[in-house]
Amino acid sequence: MEIFEVLLGLLAVSVALALVARRLHVPLAVVLVLGGMALALVPGLPTVEFDPQLVLALFLPPLLQASAYRTDWPAFRFNLRPILLLALGAVLFTAAVVAATAKLLVPDLPWAAAVALGAIVAPPDAVAATSVLKDFRIPKRIVTVLEGESLLNDASSLVLYRFAVAATMAGTVSFGEATLSFVLAAAGGAVVGWLVGRAAMWIFTHLDDTLLDILVTFLAGFAAYIAAEHLHVSGVLAAVACGLVLGRQQHAAFTAQTRLESGAVWGFVEFVLTALVFILIGLELRDLLARLEDEAYGHWQLAGLGAAVSAALIASRFVWLFPAVWLPRALSPGLRERDPMPPWSHVTVMSWAGMRGVVSLAAALALPAEFPGRDLILFLAFCAILATLVLQGTTLGPLIRRLGVSEPEGEPANPAVTPEAIEARSTAAAAAMDAVAEKLDDPEQAAAAEDLLRDLRVRAKRAEQARRDAETGSQRETARLGLRLAAIEAARAKLLAEHKDDLDSEAMAALVAEFDLEEQQIRVAMGER
């Protein structure tokens, strides 16, 4: 009962911290981790302890699956080369640099344990980065590469992490065995995730209930992760692969109601899990420092170790990213022609957008209790996460403004009114008109079809005008959506003010739901979520 009350209290605190983050215009992760540190100083507050394996199984599958579900697959596939350079190359390089730094500063730490630390802090968290980037009109490719990196780097780092933990506990390590284990775990995890995703899609075809559909989406991610872990392959990649399958097939398999409602449910779950994992690490800080003091670590020594590891972590991303971007193009004229050299300012922003977050926290918490140097590794991981979140998370926005990394002001910010979107809407309107025109010969539907055709012709004419004059058309479409939104708000207010007592609850609920759905449709078209 005590743990349940503590968890409820933490959720209440997370709401307050989210409001603070919104008011201060800083990433939520920064405020959550600082709030967790403050909670650790509250006397008498109990420490919440989880089974290490439960931490990974509880937090990672839904968070990774949700990220994969939202992935822009065409953009991901187009940028696969730079994504792999970061998700594989940067992770391995960063883990090696951090491991070497930790081993140099703490000679008694086993090499495999040092590699485990490197694997824990190697993957950046795109959630923290995109929470900052969404407020700026930066090139979409930067966001695509960072989000794609976060999908695969979690898997690559956790495969390395699992092997390092196993090698530490066993006391032996083989490079050949590590390489083979890495490849088999990655390939096996991807296959398991794909199979579970396809099985889930088959189940969806036999369901006709939104709640059951949403429940199956959650169960699919956990099923992929757990099945892969039982087969000793990558559960992380299995959850990612399952999410990619569901995301690619969502428009064909899910009803409109399922897509709308699942977005709200998944958003809630992501917020709760993210808030809890950040605050829980803060609650462990007090006892963690006390245990390290018992091991004869002084405050200044711990501060120096944390600063050195954090500095190595931040610097390693710059050291890897600039050569990884420039060298292939310098050596390959064909690549340079297909994909010109990006400005150094873009590479700088991507290098600085290396905040660590949920995955690193969960992996650190999941270390076995008897793991050599566990408390020190947990402390150093926490310092790295804190340093990158607070230092980089609060300065990434000013850096973007300083370097001028943004799209031209003349381009529309709303993706729903871009020239490509207007062209697509025009094509869709033509298809709708063809479908309705087929009903003109049916005496029972001819009158209704003619009325609907008039409306569709107006939409098609508006889309054609917008297509011919993209800039004016985008502005006009944005204004029209705003006016429709104002009209709906006025109609709903009138309904509630004058007919609240005239209609029964079911009729009122149906009318309000009609206005709500139309409002949501418009807000989606305006780029709001």
C-alpha positions as CSV (number, residue, x, y, z in Angstrom):
1,M,0.0,0.0,0.0
2,E,2.9,2.4,0.8
3,I,4.5,1.9,-2.6
4,F,1.1,2.5,-4.3
5,E,0.6,5.8,-2.4
6,V,4.2,6.9,-3.3
7,L,3.5,6.2,-7.0
8,L,0.3,8.2,-6.9
9,G,2.2,11.0,-5.2
10,L,4.9,10.9,-7.9
11,L,2.3,11.2,-10.6
12,A,0.8,14.2,-8.9
13,V,4.3,15.7,-8.7
14,S,4.9,15.0,-12.4
15,V,1.8,17.1,-13.3
16,A,3.2,20.0,-11.3
17,L,6.6,19.6,-12.9
18,A,5.1,19.5,-16.4
19,L,3.4,22.8,-15.8
20,V,6.7,24.3,-14.5
21,A,8.5,23.0,-17.7
22,R,5.8,24.6,-19.9
23,R,5.9,27.9,-18.1
24,L,9.8,28.0,-18.2
25,H,9.9,26.8,-21.9
26,V,12.5,24.1,-21.1
27,P,12.4,20.4,-21.9
28,L,10.2,18.3,-19.6
29,A,13.0,15.8,-19.0
30,V,15.2,18.6,-17.5
31,V,12.5,19.6,-15.0
32,L,11.6,16.0,-14.1
33,V,15.2,15.0,-13.3
34,L,15.8,18.1,-11.2
35,G,12.5,17.5,-9.5
36,G,13.6,13.9,-8.7
37,M,16.8,15.3,-7.2
38,A,14.8,17.6,-5.0
39,L,12.5,14.8,-3.9
40,A,15.5,12.8,-2.8
41,L,16.2,15.4,-0.2
42,V,12.8,15.2,1.4
43,P,13.3,13.4,4.8
44,G,11.3,10.3,5.4
45,L,10.4,9.7,1.8
46,P,10.8,5.9,1.1
47,T,13.0,4.5,-1.6
48,V,11.0,2.7,-4.3
49,E,12.9,-0.4,-5.4
50,F,12.1,-2.4,-8.5
51,D,13.4,-5.8,-9.7
52,P,16.2,-4.9,-12.3
53,Q,14.6,-7.1,-15.0
54,L,11.2,-5.6,-14.4
55,V,12.6,-2.1,-15.0
56,L,13.6,-2.9,-18.6
57,A,10.5,-5.0,-19.3
58,L,8.1,-2.4,-17.9
59,F,9.5,0.8,-19.3
60,L,11.3,0.1,-22.6
61,P,8.8,-1.9,-24.8
62,P,6.0,0.7,-24.8
63,L,8.4,3.7,-25.1
64,L,10.4,2.2,-28.0
65,Q,7.3,0.8,-29.7
66,A,5.6,4.2,-29.6
67,S,8.6,5.9,-31.2
68,A,8.8,3.3,-33.9
69,Y,5.0,3.6,-34.5
70,R,5.3,7.3,-35.3
71,T,8.4,6.9,-37.6
72,D,8.2,8.5,-41.0
73,W,9.3,5.4,-42.9
74,P,10.1,6.9,-46.3
75,A,12.2,9.6,-44.7
76,F,13.8,7.0,-42.4
77,R,14.7,4.8,-45.4
78,F,16.1,7.7,-47.4
79,N,18.3,8.7,-44.5
80,L,19.3,5.2,-43.5
81,R,23.1,5.8,-44.1
82,P,23.5,8.7,-41.7
83,I,21.1,7.1,-39.2
84,L,23.3,3.9,-39.1
85,L,26.5,6.0,-38.8
86,L,25.0,7.4,-35.6
87,A,23.0,4.5,-34.3
88,L,25.8,2.0,-34.7
89,G,29.1,3.8,-35.2
90,A,28.5,6.7,-32.7
91,V,27.2,4.3,-30.1
92,L,30.2,2.0,-30.3
93,F,32.6,4.8,-30.4
94,T,31.0,6.7,-27.5
95,A,30.8,3.5,-25.4
96,A,34.5,2.9,-26.0
97,V,35.5,6.5,-25.1
98,V,33.4,6.5,-21.9
99,A,34.7,3.0,-21.0
100,A,38.3,4.1,-21.5
101,T,37.7,7.2,-19.4
102,A,36.1,5.3,-16.6
103,K,38.8,2.7,-16.6
104,L,41.5,5.3,-16.5
105,L,40.0,7.2,-13.6
106,V,38.9,4.1,-11.7
107,P,41.5,1.4,-12.3
108,D,39.7,-1.2,-10.1
109,L,36.7,-1.1,-12.3
110,P,36.6,-4.2,-14.5
111,W,36.8,-3.5,-18.3
112,A,33.5,-5.2,-19.0
113,A,31.8,-3.1,-16.3
114,A,33.3,0.0,-17.8
115,V,31.9,-1.0,-21.2
116,A,28.5,-1.5,-19.5
117,L,28.7,2.1,-18.3
118,G,29.6,3.2,-21.8
119,A,26.7,1.3,-23.3
120,I,24.3,2.8,-20.7
121,V,25.1,6.4,-21.6
122,A,25.9,6.0,-25.3
123,P,22.3,6.4,-26.8
124,P,20.9,9.9,-27.0
125,D,17.3,10.4,-26.2
126,A,15.3,11.9,-29.1
127,V,12.4,12.7,-26.8
128,A,14.4,15.4,-25.1
129,A,15.9,16.7,-28.3
130,T,12.6,16.9,-30.3
131,S,10.9,18.6,-27.4
132,V,13.3,21.4,-28.0
133,L,13.5,21.1,-31.8
134,K,9.7,21.3,-32.3
135,D,9.7,24.9,-31.3
136,F,12.0,25.8,-34.3
137,R,11.6,25.5,-38.0
138,I,14.8,23.6,-38.6
139,P,15.4,21.4,-41.6
140,K,13.3,18.3,-41.4
141,R,16.2,16.0,-42.2
142,I,17.9,16.9,-38.9
143,V,14.8,15.8,-37.0
144,T,14.4,12.7,-39.1
145,V,18.0,11.6,-38.5
146,L,17.9,12.3,-34.8
147,E,14.6,10.4,-34.4
148,G,15.8,7.5,-36.6
149,E,19.0,7.3,-34.6
150,S,17.0,7.0,-31.3
151,L,15.1,4.0,-32.7
152,L,18.2,2.0,-33.5
153,N,20.8,3.3,-31.1
154,D,18.7,2.1,-28.1
155,A,18.8,-1.4,-29.6
156,S,22.5,-1.4,-30.4
157,S,23.6,0.1,-27.1
158,L,21.4,-2.4,-25.1
159,V,22.7,-5.4,-27.0
160,L,26.2,-4.2,-26.1
161,Y,25.0,-3.5,-22.5
162,R,23.5,-7.0,-22.2
163,F,26.7,-8.6,-23.4
164,A,28.9,-6.5,-21.1
165,V,26.8,-7.3,-18.1
166,A,26.9,-11.1,-18.9
167,A,30.7,-10.9,-19.5
168,T,31.2,-9.0,-16.2
169,M,29.2,-11.6,-14.2
170,A,30.9,-14.5,-15.9
171,G,34.4,-12.9,-15.7
172,T,35.4,-13.7,-19.3
173,V,35.0,-11.9,-22.6
174,S,35.7,-12.8,-26.2
175,F,35.7,-10.3,-29.0
176,G,34.6,-12.9,-31.6
177,E,31.9,-14.2,-29.3
178,A,30.8,-10.6,-28.7
179,T,30.5,-9.8,-32.4
180,L,28.6,-13.0,-33.2
181,S,26.3,-12.4,-30.2
182,F,25.7,-8.8,-31.4
183,V,24.7,-9.8,-34.9
184,L,22.5,-12.8,-33.9
185,A,20.8,-10.8,-31.2
186,A,20.0,-7.9,-33.5
187,A,18.8,-10.1,-36.4
188,G,16.8,-12.4,-34.1
189,G,15.2,-9.5,-32.4
190,A,14.1,-7.9,-35.7
191,V,12.6,-11.2,-36.9
192,V,10.7,-11.8,-33.7
193,G,9.3,-8.3,-33.7
194,W,8.2,-8.6,-37.3
195,L,6.5,-11.9,-36.7
196,V,4.7,-10.6,-33.6
197,G,3.7,-7.4,-35.5
198,R,2.3,-9.5,-38.4
199,A,0.4,-11.7,-35.9
200,A,-1.1,-8.6,-34.3
201,M,-2.2,-7.3,-37.7
202,W,-4.0,-10.6,-38.2
203,I,-5.7,-10.3,-34.9
204,F,-6.9,-6.8,-35.7
205,T,-8.7,-8.1,-38.8
206,H,-10.8,-10.3,-36.5
207,L,-11.6,-7.5,-33.9
208,D,-14.3,-4.9,-34.2
209,D,-13.8,-3.0,-31.0
210,T,-11.6,0.1,-30.4
211,L,-10.7,-0.8,-26.8
212,L,-9.6,-4.3,-27.8
213,D,-7.6,-2.9,-30.7
214,I,-5.7,-0.5,-28.4
215,L,-5.1,-3.2,-25.8
216,V,-3.7,-5.5,-28.4
217,T,-1.3,-2.7,-29.6
218,F,0.1,-2.7,-26.0
219,L,0.2,-6.4,-25.7
220,A,2.0,-6.7,-29.0
221,G,5.0,-4.6,-27.9
222,F,5.4,-6.5,-24.6
223,A,4.9,-9.9,-26.3
224,A,7.6,-9.1,-28.9
225,Y,10.0,-8.0,-26.1
226,I,9.4,-10.9,-23.8
227,A,9.4,-13.5,-26.6
228,A,12.7,-12.2,-27.9
229,E,14.2,-12.2,-24.4
230,H,13.2,-15.8,-23.9
231,L,14.9,-16.6,-27.1
232,H,18.0,-14.7,-26.0
233,V,17.9,-12.2,-28.8
234,S,17.3,-8.4,-28.6
235,G,14.0,-7.6,-27.0
236,V,14.6,-3.9,-27.7
237,L,14.9,-4.5,-31.5
238,A,11.9,-6.7,-31.3
239,A,9.8,-3.9,-29.8
240,V,11.1,-1.5,-32.4
241,A,10.3,-3.9,-35.3
242,C,6.9,-4.6,-33.9
243,G,6.2,-0.8,-33.7
244,L,7.4,-0.3,-37.3
245,V,5.0,-3.0,-38.6
246,L,2.0,-1.5,-36.7
247,G,2.9,2.0,-37.8
248,R,3.2,1.0,-41.4
249,Q,-0.1,-0.8,-41.4
250,Q,-2.1,1.4,-39.1
251,H,-4.1,3.2,-41.9
252,A,-5.2,-0.1,-43.5
253,A,-5.9,-2.1,-40.3
254,F,-7.3,0.4,-37.8
255,T,-10.6,2.2,-37.9
256,A,-10.6,6.0,-37.7
257,Q,-11.9,5.8,-34.1
258,T,-9.0,3.5,-33.1
259,R,-6.4,5.8,-34.6
260,L,-7.8,8.8,-32.9
261,E,-8.3,7.2,-29.4
262,S,-5.1,5.2,-29.4
263,G,-3.1,8.4,-29.9
264,A,-4.6,9.8,-26.7
265,V,-4.0,6.6,-24.8
266,W,-0.5,6.1,-25.9
267,G,0.4,9.7,-25.2
268,F,-0.8,9.3,-21.6
269,V,1.2,6.1,-21.1
270,E,4.3,7.6,-22.6
271,F,4.0,10.6,-20.2
272,V,3.5,8.5,-17.1
273,L,6.3,6.1,-17.9
274,T,8.8,8.9,-18.8
275,A,7.9,10.9,-15.7
276,L,8.2,7.9,-13.4
277,V,11.5,6.7,-14.6
278,F,13.1,10.2,-14.3
279,I,11.7,10.8,-10.8
280,L,12.6,7.3,-9.6
281,I,16.3,7.8,-10.3
282,G,16.2,11.0,-8.3
283,L,14.7,9.1,-5.3
284,E,17.6,6.7,-5.4
285,L,20.2,9.5,-5.4
286,R,20.2,10.0,-1.6
287,D,20.8,6.3,-0.7
288,L,23.2,6.1,-3.6
289,L,25.4,8.9,-2.3
290,A,25.3,7.4,1.2
291,R,26.5,4.0,-0.1
292,L,29.3,5.6,-2.1
293,E,30.4,7.5,1.0
294,D,30.6,4.2,2.8
295,E,32.9,3.0,0.0
296,A,35.3,5.8,0.8
297,Y,34.4,8.0,-2.1
298,G,34.5,11.7,-1.2
299,H,32.2,14.4,-2.6
300,W,34.9,16.1,-4.6
301,Q,36.2,12.8,-6.0
302,L,32.7,11.9,-7.1
303,A,32.1,15.3,-8.6
304,G,35.4,15.1,-10.5
305,L,34.6,11.6,-11.8
306,G,31.1,12.7,-12.9
307,A,32.4,15.8,-14.7
308,A,35.1,13.8,-16.5
309,V,32.8,11.1,-17.8
310,S,30.2,13.7,-18.8
311,A,32.8,15.7,-20.7
312,A,34.1,12.6,-22.5
313,L,30.5,11.7,-23.4
314,I,29.7,15.1,-24.9
315,A,33.0,15.4,-26.7
316,S,32.9,11.9,-28.2
317,R,29.8,12.8,-30.2
318,F,31.5,15.8,-31.8
319,V,34.7,13.7,-32.5
320,W,32.6,11.1,-34.3
321,L,30.0,13.1,-36.1
322,F,32.1,15.7,-38.0
323,P,34.4,13.1,-39.6
324,A,31.4,10.7,-40.2
325,V,29.6,13.5,-42.1
326,W,32.5,14.9,-44.1
327,L,34.9,12.0,-44.8
328,P,32.5,9.8,-46.9
329,R,31.7,12.8,-49.1
330,A,35.3,13.9,-49.4
331,L,36.2,10.4,-50.5
332,S,33.2,9.7,-52.8
333,P,32.4,12.2,-55.5
334,G,29.2,10.2,-56.3
335,L,27.9,10.5,-52.8
336,R,28.9,14.2,-52.7
337,E,26.8,14.7,-55.9
338,R,23.8,12.8,-54.6
339,D,23.9,14.2,-51.1
340,P,25.9,17.5,-50.9
341,M,27.9,18.3,-47.8
342,P,25.7,19.8,-45.1
343,P,26.6,23.1,-43.5
344,W,28.9,22.8,-40.4
345,S,26.1,24.5,-38.4
346,H,23.8,21.6,-39.0
347,V,26.4,19.1,-37.8
348,T,27.0,21.2,-34.8
349,V,23.3,21.2,-33.8
350,M,23.1,17.4,-34.3
351,S,26.2,17.0,-32.2
352,W,24.9,19.1,-29.4
353,A,21.5,17.4,-29.5
354,G,22.9,14.4,-27.6
355,M,20.8,14.5,-24.4
356,R,20.5,11.2,-22.6
357,G,17.3,10.1,-21.1
358,V,14.8,7.3,-20.4
359,V,16.7,4.4,-21.9
360,S,19.9,5.2,-20.1
361,L,18.1,5.6,-16.8
362,A,16.2,2.3,-17.2
363,A,19.4,0.4,-18.2
364,A,21.3,1.8,-15.2
365,L,18.5,0.9,-12.8
366,A,18.4,-2.6,-14.3
367,L,22.0,-3.5,-13.4
368,P,22.0,-6.6,-11.1
369,A,22.4,-5.8,-7.4
370,E,25.7,-7.8,-7.2
371,F,27.2,-6.1,-10.3
372,P,30.8,-4.8,-9.6
373,G,30.8,-1.1,-9.1
374,R,27.0,-0.8,-9.5
375,D,26.6,2.2,-7.3
376,L,29.5,4.1,-9.0
377,I,28.2,3.2,-12.4
378,L,24.7,4.3,-11.5
379,F,26.1,7.6,-10.1
380,L,28.2,8.3,-13.2
381,A,25.2,7.5,-15.5
382,F,23.1,9.9,-13.5
383,C,25.7,12.6,-13.8
384,A,26.0,12.1,-17.5
385,I,22.2,12.3,-17.9
386,L,21.9,15.3,-15.7
387,A,24.8,17.1,-17.4
388,T,23.5,16.5,-21.0
389,L,19.9,17.3,-20.1
390,V,20.6,20.5,-18.1
391,L,23.6,21.8,-20.1
392,Q,22.6,20.7,-23.6
393,G,18.8,20.7,-23.2
394,T,18.7,24.3,-22.0
395,T,21.2,25.6,-24.5
396,L,20.1,23.8,-27.7
397,G,17.5,26.4,-28.5
398,P,19.8,29.4,-28.1
399,L,22.4,27.5,-30.2
400,I,19.9,27.0,-33.0
401,R,19.1,30.7,-33.0
402,R,22.7,31.7,-32.8
403,L,23.7,29.5,-35.8
404,G,20.6,30.4,-37.8
405,V,19.7,26.8,-38.4
406,S,16.1,27.3,-39.6
407,E,14.0,27.1,-42.7
408,P,13.3,30.2,-44.7
409,E,10.6,32.3,-43.2
410,G,8.5,32.2,-46.4
411,E,7.9,28.5,-46.1
412,P,4.7,27.4,-44.4
413,A,5.1,25.9,-40.9
414,N,1.9,23.9,-41.2
415,P,2.6,20.6,-43.1
416,A,-1.1,20.3,-44.0
417,V,-1.0,23.3,-46.2
418,T,2.3,22.7,-48.0
419,P,2.1,22.6,-51.9
420,E,2.5,18.8,-51.7
421,A,-0.3,18.5,-49.2
422,I,-2.6,20.7,-51.3
423,E,-1.8,18.6,-54.4
424,A,-2.6,15.4,-52.5
425,R,-5.9,17.0,-51.2
426,S,-6.8,17.9,-54.8
427,T,-6.2,14.3,-56.0
428,A,-8.3,12.9,-53.1
429,A,-11.1,15.3,-53.9
430,A,-11.2,14.2,-57.5
431,A,-11.4,10.5,-56.4
432,A,-14.3,11.4,-54.1
433,M,-16.1,13.2,-56.9
434,D,-15.7,10.1,-59.2
435,A,-17.1,7.8,-56.5
436,V,-20.2,10.1,-55.9
437,A,-20.8,10.6,-59.6
438,E,-21.3,6.9,-60.0
439,K,-24.5,7.2,-57.9
440,L,-26.1,9.8,-60.1
441,D,-27.8,7.1,-62.2
442,D,-29.4,5.6,-59.0
443,P,-32.9,7.1,-58.6
444,E,-32.8,6.6,-54.9
445,Q,-29.5,8.4,-54.4
446,A,-29.3,10.9,-57.3
447,A,-30.6,13.9,-55.4
448,A,-28.2,13.3,-52.4
449,A,-25.3,12.6,-54.8
450,E,-26.0,15.9,-56.7
451,D,-25.9,17.9,-53.4
452,L,-22.7,16.2,-52.3
453,L,-21.1,16.8,-55.7
454,R,-21.7,20.5,-55.4
455,D,-19.8,20.5,-52.1
456,L,-17.0,18.5,-53.6
457,R,-16.7,20.7,-56.6
458,V,-16.3,23.7,-54.3
459,R,-13.5,21.8,-52.5
460,A,-11.8,20.8,-55.7
461,K,-12.0,24.3,-57.1
462,R,-10.4,25.7,-53.9
463,A,-7.7,23.0,-54.0
464,E,-6.9,23.8,-57.7
465,Q,-6.7,27.5,-56.9
466,A,-4.3,26.7,-54.0
467,R,-2.2,24.5,-56.3
468,R,-1.8,27.2,-58.9
469,D,-0.8,29.8,-56.3
470,A,0.9,27.8,-53.5
471,E,1.8,30.8,-51.2
472,T,-1.6,32.5,-51.4
473,G,-3.3,29.1,-51.3
474,S,-1.5,28.1,-48.1
475,Q,-2.4,31.4,-46.4
476,R,-6.0,31.2,-47.5
477,E,-6.3,27.5,-46.4
478,T,-4.8,28.4,-43.0
479,A,-7.2,31.3,-42.6
480,R,-10.2,29.1,-43.6
481,L,-9.3,26.5,-41.0
482,G,-9.1,29.1,-38.4
483,L,-12.5,30.5,-39.3
484,R,-14.0,27.0,-39.2
485,L,-12.6,26.4,-35.8
486,A,-14.1,29.7,-34.5
487,A,-17.4,28.8,-36.0
488,I,-17.4,25.4,-34.3
489,E,-16.6,26.9,-30.9
490,A,-19.4,29.4,-31.3
491,A,-21.9,26.7,-32.3
492,R,-21.0,24.5,-29.4
493,A,-21.2,27.3,-26.9
494,K,-24.7,28.2,-28.2
495,L,-25.8,24.6,-28.0
496,L,-24.7,24.3,-24.4
497,A,-26.0,27.6,-23.3
498,E,-29.6,27.4,-24.8
499,H,-30.3,23.7,-25.2
500,K,-28.7,22.1,-22.2
501,D,-32.1,21.6,-20.5
502,D,-34.1,20.8,-23.7
503,L,-32.2,17.7,-24.9
504,D,-31.7,14.5,-23.1
505,S,-28.1,13.4,-22.2
506,E,-27.7,11.0,-25.1
507,A,-28.7,13.6,-27.7
508,M,-26.6,16.3,-26.1
509,A,-23.6,13.9,-25.9
510,A,-24.0,13.0,-29.6
511,L,-24.1,16.6,-30.8
512,V,-21.2,17.6,-28.7
513,A,-19.2,14.6,-29.9
514,E,-20.0,15.7,-33.5
515,F,-18.6,19.2,-32.8
516,D,-15.6,17.7,-30.9
517,L,-14.6,15.4,-33.8
518,E,-14.9,18.2,-36.4
519,E,-12.8,20.4,-34.1
520,Q,-10.2,17.6,-33.8
521,Q,-10.2,17.2,-37.6
522,I,-9.4,20.9,-38.0
523,R,-6.7,21.0,-35.4
524,V,-5.0,18.1,-37.0
525,A,-5.2,19.9,-40.4
526,M,-3.7,22.9,-38.7
527,G,-0.7,20.9,-37.4
528,E,-1.9,20.9,-33.8
529,R,-2.0,17.7,-31.6
